[in-house]
Amino acid sequence: IHHTIEDEAIFPLLHGREAGLTAVVERLMAEHLVIHDLLERLEAAAVDTLKAPGPDSFARLRAAFETLERAIQSHFGYEQEELEEALGYFDVPL
């Protein structure tokens, strides 16, 4: 839901305002696609683990989770750093 709200309501208000901000919004939108893919991989790994629990499936599940965790932490950090002031400056309702 978080990414859908941004993609549909917030990013359109910021995209095109200035070149630097447009680049930030485009990067964040691209990261949303990556995070979506990582969520699907995590779900698949969880299903595999439920079907065939064992050291290998748990290792794959853990790796999928850790990859997603790193991506989300990086994404949220970049998002906060780059958009915090712009949201206020352009009076974007939250």
Jmol script that loads the backbone (N, CA, C; Angstrom):
load data "model"
ATOM      1  N   ILE A   1       0.831  -1.191   0.000  1.00  0.00           N
ATOM      2  CA  ILE A   1       0.000   0.000   0.000  1.00  0.00           C
ATOM      3  C   ILE A   1       0.872   1.250   0.000  1.00  0.00           C
ATOM      4  N   HIS A   2       1.937   1.221   0.778  1.00  0.00           N
ATOM      5  CA  HIS A   2       2.840   2.376   0.872  1.00  0.00           C
ATOM      6  C   HIS A   2       3.294   2.824  -0.514  1.00  0.00           C
ATOM      7  N   HIS A   3       3.787   1.889  -1.290  1.00  0.00           N
ATOM      8  CA  HIS A   3       4.311   2.251  -2.610  1.00  0.00           C
ATOM      9  C   HIS A   3       3.205   2.669  -3.563  1.00  0.00           C
ATOM     10  N   THR A   4       2.048   2.061  -3.459  1.00  0.00           N
ATOM     11  CA  THR A   4       0.931   2.437  -4.331  1.00  0.00           C
ATOM     12  C   THR A   4       0.515   3.877  -4.076  1.00  0.00           C
ATOM     13  N   ILE A   5       0.432   4.259  -2.811  1.00  0.00           N
ATOM     14  CA  ILE A   5       0.070   5.641  -2.465  1.00  0.00           C
ATOM     15  C   ILE A   5       1.097   6.607  -3.043  1.00  0.00           C
ATOM     16  N   GLU A   6       2.360   6.287  -2.876  1.00  0.00           N
ATOM     17  CA  GLU A   6       3.403   7.162  -3.430  1.00  0.00           C
ATOM     18  C   GLU A   6       3.308   7.240  -4.948  1.00  0.00           C
ATOM     19  N   ASP A   7       3.214   6.086  -5.595  1.00  0.00           N
ATOM     20  CA  ASP A   7       3.200   6.045  -7.062  1.00  0.00           C
ATOM     21  C   ASP A   7       1.991   6.759  -7.649  1.00  0.00           C
ATOM     22  N   GLU A   8       0.850   6.663  -6.983  1.00  0.00           N
ATOM     23  CA  GLU A   8      -0.381   7.215  -7.551  1.00  0.00           C
ATOM     24  C   GLU A   8      -0.733   8.611  -7.055  1.00  0.00           C
ATOM     25  N   ALA A   9      -0.312   8.966  -5.835  1.00  0.00           N
ATOM     26  CA  ALA A   9      -0.749  10.241  -5.265  1.00  0.00           C
ATOM     27  C   ALA A   9       0.380  11.242  -5.019  1.00  0.00           C
ATOM     28  N   ILE A  10       1.512  10.778  -4.562  1.00  0.00           N
ATOM     29  CA  ILE A  10       2.577  11.708  -4.166  1.00  0.00           C
ATOM     30  C   ILE A  10       3.551  11.979  -5.305  1.00  0.00           C
ATOM     31  N   PHE A  11       4.061  10.938  -5.926  1.00  0.00           N
ATOM     32  CA  PHE A  11       5.065  11.132  -6.972  1.00  0.00           C
ATOM     33  C   PHE A  11       4.566  11.969  -8.145  1.00  0.00           C
ATOM     34  N   PRO A  12       3.316  11.813  -8.578  1.00  0.00           N
ATOM     35  CA  PRO A  12       2.853  12.675  -9.677  1.00  0.00           C
ATOM     36  C   PRO A  12       2.881  14.170  -9.328  1.00  0.00           C
ATOM     37  N   LEU A  13       2.736  14.488  -8.045  1.00  0.00           N
ATOM     38  CA  LEU A  13       2.790  15.888  -7.622  1.00  0.00           C
ATOM     39  C   LEU A  13       4.213  16.445  -7.655  1.00  0.00           C
ATOM     40  N   LEU A  14       5.202  15.569  -7.563  1.00  0.00           N
ATOM     41  CA  LEU A  14       6.603  15.995  -7.523  1.00  0.00           C
ATOM     42  C   LEU A  14       7.309  15.856  -8.868  1.00  0.00           C
ATOM     43  N   HIS A  15       6.904  14.865  -9.642  1.00  0.00           N
ATOM     44  CA  HIS A  15       7.574  14.580 -10.914  1.00  0.00           C
ATOM     45  C   HIS A  15       7.439  15.777 -11.856  1.00  0.00           C
ATOM     46  N   GLY A  16       8.547  16.201 -12.408  1.00  0.00           N
ATOM     47  CA  GLY A  16       8.538  17.296 -13.374  1.00  0.00           C
ATOM     48  C   GLY A  16       8.690  18.673 -12.760  1.00  0.00           C
ATOM     49  N   ARG A  17       8.729  18.772 -11.443  1.00  0.00           N
ATOM     50  CA  ARG A  17       8.866  20.086 -10.799  1.00  0.00           C
ATOM     51  C   ARG A  17      10.243  20.694 -11.063  1.00  0.00           C
ATOM     52  N   GLU A  18      11.262  19.847 -11.035  1.00  0.00           N
ATOM     53  CA  GLU A  18      12.629  20.264 -11.354  1.00  0.00           C
ATOM     54  C   GLU A  18      13.428  19.014 -11.692  1.00  0.00           C
ATOM     55  N   ALA A  19      14.480  19.190 -12.461  1.00  0.00           N
ATOM     56  CA  ALA A  19      15.226  18.044 -12.999  1.00  0.00           C
ATOM     57  C   ALA A  19      15.741  17.108 -11.906  1.00  0.00           C
ATOM     58  N   GLY A  20      16.337  17.669 -10.874  1.00  0.00           N
ATOM     59  CA  GLY A  20      16.885  16.837  -9.807  1.00  0.00           C
ATOM     60  C   GLY A  20      15.818  16.037  -9.093  1.00  0.00           C
ATOM     61  N   LEU A  21      14.695  16.668  -8.854  1.00  0.00           N
ATOM     62  CA  LEU A  21      13.598  15.993  -8.170  1.00  0.00           C
ATOM     63  C   LEU A  21      12.968  14.925  -9.065  1.00  0.00           C
ATOM     64  N   THR A  22      12.881  15.206 -10.340  1.00  0.00           N
ATOM     65  CA  THR A  22      12.357  14.214 -11.287  1.00  0.00           C
ATOM     66  C   THR A  22      13.229  12.964 -11.274  1.00  0.00           C
ATOM     67  N   ALA A  23      14.537  13.145 -11.242  1.00  0.00           N
ATOM     68  CA  ALA A  23      15.454  11.998 -11.198  1.00  0.00           C
ATOM     69  C   ALA A  23      15.259  11.193  -9.914  1.00  0.00           C
ATOM     70  N   VAL A  24      15.050  11.878  -8.801  1.00  0.00           N
ATOM     71  CA  VAL A  24      14.816  11.196  -7.522  1.00  0.00           C
ATOM     72  C   VAL A  24      13.537  10.372  -7.597  1.00  0.00           C
ATOM     73  N   VAL A  25      12.460  10.982  -8.089  1.00  0.00           N
ATOM     74  CA  VAL A  25      11.174  10.290  -8.187  1.00  0.00           C
ATOM     75  C   VAL A  25      11.289   9.077  -9.108  1.00  0.00           C
ATOM     76  N   GLU A  26      11.970   9.228 -10.212  1.00  0.00           N
ATOM     77  CA  GLU A  26      12.124   8.103 -11.140  1.00  0.00           C
ATOM     78  C   GLU A  26      12.924   6.967 -10.517  1.00  0.00           C
ATOM     79  N   ARG A  27      13.959   7.315  -9.756  1.00  0.00           N
ATOM     80  CA  ARG A  27      14.733   6.269  -9.069  1.00  0.00           C
ATOM     81  C   ARG A  27      13.857   5.551  -8.046  1.00  0.00           C
ATOM     82  N   LEU A  28      13.086   6.313  -7.272  1.00  0.00           N
ATOM     83  CA  LEU A  28      12.234   5.700  -6.259  1.00  0.00           C
ATOM     84  C   LEU A  28      11.174   4.799  -6.891  1.00  0.00           C
ATOM     85  N   MET A  29      10.614   5.221  -8.004  1.00  0.00           N
ATOM     86  CA  MET A  29       9.625   4.392  -8.697  1.00  0.00           C
ATOM     87  C   MET A  29      10.266   3.101  -9.214  1.00  0.00           C
ATOM     88  N   ALA A  30      11.485   3.206  -9.718  1.00  0.00           N
ATOM     89  CA  ALA A  30      12.200   2.011 -10.181  1.00  0.00           C
ATOM     90  C   ALA A  30      12.496   1.077  -9.005  1.00  0.00           C
ATOM     91  N   GLU A  31      12.856   1.657  -7.866  1.00  0.00           N
ATOM     92  CA  GLU A  31      13.112   0.842  -6.681  1.00  0.00           C
ATOM     93  C   GLU A  31      11.843   0.131  -6.221  1.00  0.00           C
ATOM     94  N   HIS A  32      10.689   0.762  -6.392  1.00  0.00           N
ATOM     95  CA  HIS A  32       9.433   0.102  -6.033  1.00  0.00           C
ATOM     96  C   HIS A  32       9.257  -1.194  -6.818  1.00  0.00           C
ATOM     97  N   LEU A  33       9.632  -1.182  -8.073  1.00  0.00           N
ATOM     98  CA  LEU A  33       9.535  -2.395  -8.897  1.00  0.00           C
ATOM     99  C   LEU A  33      10.480  -3.480  -8.390  1.00  0.00           C
ATOM    100  N   VAL A  34      11.680  -3.070  -8.009  1.00  0.00           N
ATOM    101  CA  VAL A  34      12.656  -4.026  -7.473  1.00  0.00           C
ATOM    102  C   VAL A  34      12.137  -4.618  -6.164  1.00  0.00           C
ATOM    103  N   ILE A  35      11.618  -3.762  -5.290  1.00  0.00           N
ATOM    104  CA  ILE A  35      11.110  -4.236  -3.999  1.00  0.00           C
ATOM    105  C   ILE A  35       9.929  -5.181  -4.207  1.00  0.00           C
ATOM    106  N   HIS A  36       9.076  -4.869  -5.144  1.00  0.00           N
ATOM    107  CA  HIS A  36       7.949  -5.763  -5.452  1.00  0.00           C
ATOM    108  C   HIS A  36       8.466  -7.144  -5.871  1.00  0.00           C
ATOM    109  N   ASP A  37       9.474  -7.168  -6.722  1.00  0.00           N
ATOM    110  CA  ASP A  37      10.062  -8.437  -7.155  1.00  0.00           C
ATOM    111  C   ASP A  37      10.668  -9.185  -5.971  1.00  0.00           C
ATOM    112  N   LEU A  38      11.348  -8.462  -5.084  1.00  0.00           N
ATOM    113  CA  LEU A  38      11.956  -9.101  -3.916  1.00  0.00           C
ATOM    114  C   LEU A  38      10.892  -9.658  -2.971  1.00  0.00           C
ATOM    115  N   LEU A  39       9.759  -8.966  -2.848  1.00  0.00           N
ATOM    116  CA  LEU A  39       8.655  -9.486  -2.037  1.00  0.00           C
ATOM    117  C   LEU A  39       8.112 -10.789  -2.625  1.00  0.00           C
ATOM    118  N   GLU A  40       8.010 -10.832  -3.935  1.00  0.00           N
ATOM    119  CA  GLU A  40       7.546 -12.063  -4.585  1.00  0.00           C
ATOM    120  C   GLU A  40       8.542 -13.201  -4.377  1.00  0.00           C
ATOM    121  N   ARG A  41       9.829 -12.884  -4.417  1.00  0.00           N
ATOM    122  CA  ARG A  41      10.848 -13.915  -4.176  1.00  0.00           C
ATOM    123  C   ARG A  41      10.778 -14.430  -2.745  1.00  0.00           C
ATOM    124  N   LEU A  42      10.556 -13.501  -1.797  1.00  0.00           N
ATOM    125  CA  LEU A  42      10.429 -13.901  -0.398  1.00  0.00           C
ATOM    126  C   LEU A  42       9.212 -14.803  -0.212  1.00  0.00           C
ATOM    127  N   GLU A  43       8.107 -14.430  -0.827  1.00  0.00           N
ATOM    128  CA  GLU A  43       6.902 -15.257  -0.735  1.00  0.00           C
ATOM    129  C   GLU A  43       7.150 -16.654  -1.310  1.00  0.00           C
ATOM    130  N   ALA A  44       7.798 -16.721  -2.455  1.00  0.00           N
ATOM    131  CA  ALA A  44       8.091 -18.020  -3.072  1.00  0.00           C
ATOM    132  C   ALA A  44       9.003 -18.854  -2.174  1.00  0.00           C
ATOM    133  N   ALA A  45       9.990 -18.212  -1.565  1.00  0.00           N
ATOM    134  CA  ALA A  45      10.900 -18.932  -0.665  1.00  0.00           C
ATOM    135  C   ALA A  45      10.154 -19.426   0.568  1.00  0.00           C
ATOM    136  N   ALA A  46       9.207 -18.638   1.064  1.00  0.00           N
ATOM    137  CA  ALA A  46       8.418 -19.064   2.222  1.00  0.00           C
ATOM    138  C   ALA A  46       7.544 -20.267   1.866  1.00  0.00           C
ATOM    139  N   VAL A  47       6.928 -20.230   0.712  1.00  0.00           N
ATOM    140  CA  VAL A  47       6.100 -21.356   0.263  1.00  0.00           C
ATOM    141  C   VAL A  47       6.962 -22.607   0.107  1.00  0.00           C
ATOM    142  N   ASP A  48       8.128 -22.452  -0.498  1.00  0.00           N
ATOM    143  CA  ASP A  48       9.038 -23.594  -0.662  1.00  0.00           C
ATOM    144  C   ASP A  48       9.441 -24.175   0.691  1.00  0.00           C
ATOM    145  N   THR A  49       9.675 -23.294   1.663  1.00  0.00           N
ATOM    146  CA  THR A  49      10.074 -23.746   2.991  1.00  0.00           C
ATOM    147  C   THR A  49       8.939 -24.498   3.674  1.00  0.00           C
ATOM    148  N   LEU A  50       7.719 -24.020   3.482  1.00  0.00           N
ATOM    149  CA  LEU A  50       6.572 -24.728   4.058  1.00  0.00           C
ATOM    150  C   LEU A  50       6.386 -26.103   3.426  1.00  0.00           C
ATOM    151  N   LYS A  51       6.631 -26.191   2.137  1.00  0.00           N
ATOM    152  CA  LYS A  51       6.458 -27.458   1.419  1.00  0.00           C
ATOM    153  C   LYS A  51       7.567 -28.451   1.735  1.00  0.00           C
ATOM    154  N   ALA A  52       8.771 -27.940   1.902  1.00  0.00           N
ATOM    155  CA  ALA A  52       9.921 -28.821   2.130  1.00  0.00           C
ATOM    156  C   ALA A  52      10.872 -28.171   3.128  1.00  0.00           C
ATOM    157  N   PRO A  53      10.490 -28.174   4.412  1.00  0.00           N
ATOM    158  CA  PRO A  53      11.360 -27.551   5.407  1.00  0.00           C
ATOM    159  C   PRO A  53      12.699 -28.285   5.525  1.00  0.00           C
ATOM    160  N   GLY A  54      13.723 -27.515   5.706  1.00  0.00           N
ATOM    161  CA  GLY A  54      15.048 -28.091   5.867  1.00  0.00           C
ATOM    162  C   GLY A  54      16.093 -26.999   5.785  1.00  0.00           C
ATOM    163  N   PRO A  55      17.337 -27.348   6.041  1.00  0.00           N
ATOM    164  CA  PRO A  55      18.399 -26.347   6.066  1.00  0.00           C
ATOM    165  C   PRO A  55      18.518 -25.542   4.767  1.00  0.00           C
ATOM    166  N   ASP A  56      18.385 -26.207   3.639  1.00  0.00           N
ATOM    167  CA  ASP A  56      18.540 -25.497   2.362  1.00  0.00           C
ATOM    168  C   ASP A  56      17.403 -24.510   2.122  1.00  0.00           C
ATOM    169  N   SER A  57      16.172 -24.942   2.380  1.00  0.00           N
ATOM    170  CA  SER A  57      15.046 -24.036   2.147  1.00  0.00           C
ATOM    171  C   SER A  57      15.062 -22.882   3.145  1.00  0.00           C
ATOM    172  N   PHE A  58      15.447 -23.150   4.391  1.00  0.00           N
ATOM    173  CA  PHE A  58      15.553 -22.066   5.370  1.00  0.00           C
ATOM    174  C   PHE A  58      16.656 -21.086   4.983  1.00  0.00           C
ATOM    175  N   ALA A  59      17.747 -21.582   4.458  1.00  0.00           N
ATOM    176  CA  ALA A  59      18.839 -20.702   4.017  1.00  0.00           C
ATOM    177  C   ALA A  59      18.379 -19.812   2.864  1.00  0.00           C
ATOM    178  N   ARG A  60      17.622 -20.379   1.932  1.00  0.00           N
ATOM    179  CA  ARG A  60      17.099 -19.577   0.815  1.00  0.00           C
ATOM    180  C   ARG A  60      16.098 -18.533   1.315  1.00  0.00           C
ATOM    181  N   LEU A  61      15.272 -18.923   2.274  1.00  0.00           N
ATOM    182  CA  LEU A  61      14.303 -17.988   2.851  1.00  0.00           C
ATOM    183  C   LEU A  61      15.016 -16.851   3.574  1.00  0.00           C
ATOM    184  N   ARG A  62      16.011 -17.195   4.343  1.00  0.00           N
ATOM    185  CA  ARG A  62      16.769 -16.166   5.065  1.00  0.00           C
ATOM    186  C   ARG A  62      17.467 -15.224   4.083  1.00  0.00           C
ATOM    187  N   ALA A  63      18.068 -15.764   3.045  1.00  0.00           N
ATOM    188  CA  ALA A  63      18.750 -14.934   2.045  1.00  0.00           C
ATOM    189  C   ALA A  63      17.760 -13.998   1.352  1.00  0.00           C
ATOM    190  N   ALA A  64      16.571 -14.504   1.034  1.00  0.00           N
ATOM    191  CA  ALA A  64      15.553 -13.661   0.393  1.00  0.00           C
ATOM    192  C   ALA A  64      15.126 -12.540   1.329  1.00  0.00           C
ATOM    193  N   PHE A  65      14.952 -12.865   2.612  1.00  0.00           N
ATOM    194  CA  PHE A  65      14.569 -11.847   3.591  1.00  0.00           C
ATOM    195  C   PHE A  65      15.660 -10.798   3.745  1.00  0.00           C
ATOM    196  N   GLU A  66      16.896 -11.228   3.869  1.00  0.00           N
ATOM    197  CA  GLU A  66      17.999 -10.285   4.065  1.00  0.00           C
ATOM    198  C   GLU A  66      18.185  -9.382   2.851  1.00  0.00           C
ATOM    199  N   THR A  67      17.997  -9.906   1.664  1.00  0.00           N
ATOM    200  CA  THR A  67      18.093  -9.087   0.453  1.00  0.00           C
ATOM    201  C   THR A  67      16.991  -8.037   0.441  1.00  0.00           C
ATOM    202  N   LEU A  68      15.779  -8.444   0.775  1.00  0.00           N
ATOM    203  CA  LEU A  68      14.660  -7.502   0.844  1.00  0.00           C
ATOM    204  C   LEU A  68      14.906  -6.449   1.917  1.00  0.00           C
ATOM    205  N   GLU A  69      15.382  -6.872   3.064  1.00  0.00           N
ATOM    206  CA  GLU A  69      15.644  -5.943   4.165  1.00  0.00           C
ATOM    207  C   GLU A  69      16.648  -4.861   3.752  1.00  0.00           C
ATOM    208  N   ARG A  70      17.720  -5.255   3.109  1.00  0.00           N
ATOM    209  CA  ARG A  70      18.726  -4.277   2.663  1.00  0.00           C
ATOM    210  C   ARG A  70      18.125  -3.305   1.651  1.00  0.00           C
ATOM    211  N   ALA A  71      17.351  -3.825   0.718  1.00  0.00           N
ATOM    212  CA  ALA A  71      16.742  -2.972  -0.309  1.00  0.00           C
ATOM    213  C   ALA A  71      15.779  -1.968   0.312  1.00  0.00           C
ATOM    214  N   ILE A  72      14.961  -2.417   1.250  1.00  0.00           N
ATOM    215  CA  ILE A  72      13.987  -1.522   1.881  1.00  0.00           C
ATOM    216  C   ILE A  72      14.690  -0.473   2.731  1.00  0.00           C
ATOM    217  N   GLN A  73      15.685  -0.867   3.494  1.00  0.00           N
ATOM    218  CA  GLN A  73      16.407   0.106   4.313  1.00  0.00           C
ATOM    219  C   GLN A  73      17.070   1.164   3.440  1.00  0.00           C
ATOM    220  N   SER A  74      17.685   0.746   2.367  1.00  0.00           N
ATOM    221  CA  SER A  74      18.315   1.686   1.445  1.00  0.00           C
ATOM    222  C   SER A  74      17.273   2.603   0.821  1.00  0.00           C
ATOM    223  N   HIS A  75      16.165   2.021   0.385  1.00  0.00           N
ATOM    224  CA  HIS A  75      15.098   2.789  -0.262  1.00  0.00           C
ATOM    225  C   HIS A  75      14.530   3.841   0.690  1.00  0.00           C
ATOM    226  N   PHE A  76      14.174   3.429   1.905  1.00  0.00           N
ATOM    227  CA  PHE A  76      13.586   4.375   2.850  1.00  0.00           C
ATOM    228  C   PHE A  76      14.574   5.467   3.236  1.00  0.00           C
ATOM    229  N   GLY A  77      15.840   5.109   3.398  1.00  0.00           N
ATOM    230  CA  GLY A  77      16.848   6.118   3.724  1.00  0.00           C
ATOM    231  C   GLY A  77      16.987   7.147   2.619  1.00  0.00           C
ATOM    232  N   TYR A  78      17.076   6.685   1.385  1.00  0.00           N
ATOM    233  CA  TYR A  78      17.188   7.591   0.232  1.00  0.00           C
ATOM    234  C   TYR A  78      15.932   8.442   0.106  1.00  0.00           C
ATOM    235  N   GLU A  79      14.789   7.816   0.262  1.00  0.00           N
ATOM    236  CA  GLU A  79      13.511   8.520   0.148  1.00  0.00           C
ATOM    237  C   GLU A  79      13.414   9.643   1.180  1.00  0.00           C
ATOM    238  N   GLN A  80      13.737   9.340   2.415  1.00  0.00           N
ATOM    239  CA  GLN A  80      13.659  10.352   3.465  1.00  0.00           C
ATOM    240  C   GLN A  80      14.658  11.479   3.220  1.00  0.00           C
ATOM    241  N   GLU A  81      15.865  11.108   2.863  1.00  0.00           N
ATOM    242  CA  GLU A  81      16.911  12.107   2.620  1.00  0.00           C
ATOM    243  C   GLU A  81      16.551  13.033   1.466  1.00  0.00           C
ATOM    244  N   GLU A  82      16.023  12.479   0.402  1.00  0.00           N
ATOM    245  CA  GLU A  82      15.798  13.254  -0.819  1.00  0.00           C
ATOM    246  C   GLU A  82      14.429  13.931  -0.907  1.00  0.00           C
ATOM    247  N   LEU A  83      13.423  13.405  -0.217  1.00  0.00           N
ATOM    248  CA  LEU A  83      12.076  13.952  -0.384  1.00  0.00           C
ATOM    249  C   LEU A  83      11.571  14.788   0.782  1.00  0.00           C
ATOM    250  N   GLU A  84      12.186  14.673   1.928  1.00  0.00           N
ATOM    251  CA  GLU A  84      11.669  15.350   3.118  1.00  0.00           C
ATOM    252  C   GLU A  84      11.450  16.844   2.879  1.00  0.00           C
ATOM    253  N   GLU A  85      12.450  17.530   2.407  1.00  0.00           N
ATOM    254  CA  GLU A  85      12.320  18.969   2.170  1.00  0.00           C
ATOM    255  C   GLU A  85      11.382  19.270   1.007  1.00  0.00           C
ATOM    256  N   ALA A  86      11.440  18.479  -0.039  1.00  0.00           N
ATOM    257  CA  ALA A  86      10.600  18.718  -1.221  1.00  0.00           C
ATOM    258  C   ALA A  86       9.123  18.595  -0.885  1.00  0.00           C
ATOM    259  N   LEU A  87       8.767  17.654  -0.032  1.00  0.00           N
ATOM    260  CA  LEU A  87       7.365  17.489   0.344  1.00  0.00           C
ATOM    261  C   LEU A  87       6.833  18.746   1.019  1.00  0.00           C
ATOM    262  N   GLY A  88       7.640  19.330   1.884  1.00  0.00           N
ATOM    263  CA  GLY A  88       7.237  20.571   2.541  1.00  0.00           C
ATOM    264  C   GLY A  88       7.259  21.756   1.594  1.00  0.00           C
ATOM    265  N   TYR A  89       8.309  21.858   0.812  1.00  0.00           N
ATOM    266  CA  TYR A  89       8.463  22.993  -0.108  1.00  0.00           C
ATOM    267  C   TYR A  89       7.318  23.062  -1.114  1.00  0.00           C
ATOM    268  N   PHE A  90       6.943  21.919  -1.659  1.00  0.00           N
ATOM    269  CA  PHE A  90       5.869  21.882  -2.650  1.00  0.00           C
ATOM    270  C   PHE A  90       4.500  21.634  -2.009  1.00  0.00           C
ATOM    271  N   ASP A  91       4.457  21.669  -0.673  1.00  0.00           N
ATOM    272  CA  ASP A  91       3.207  21.551   0.086  1.00  0.00           C
ATOM    273  C   ASP A  91       2.396  20.323  -0.333  1.00  0.00           C
ATOM    274  N   VAL A  92       3.085  19.191  -0.371  1.00  0.00           N
ATOM    275  CA  VAL A  92       2.433  17.934  -0.747  1.00  0.00           C
ATOM    276  C   VAL A  92       1.677  17.401   0.470  1.00  0.00           C
ATOM    277  N   PRO A  93       0.365  17.193   0.343  1.00  0.00           N
ATOM    278  CA  PRO A  93      -0.410  16.681   1.485  1.00  0.00           C
ATOM    279  C   PRO A  93      -0.072  15.219   1.768  1.00  0.00           C
ATOM    280  N   LEU A  94       0.097  14.910   3.024  1.00  0.00           N
ATOM    281  CA  LEU A  94       0.394  13.527   3.428  1.00  0.00           C
ATOM    282  C   LEU A  94      -0.734  12.964   4.255  1.00  0.00           C
TER     283      LEU A  94
END
end "model"
wireframe off; spacefill off
backbone 0.3
color backbone group
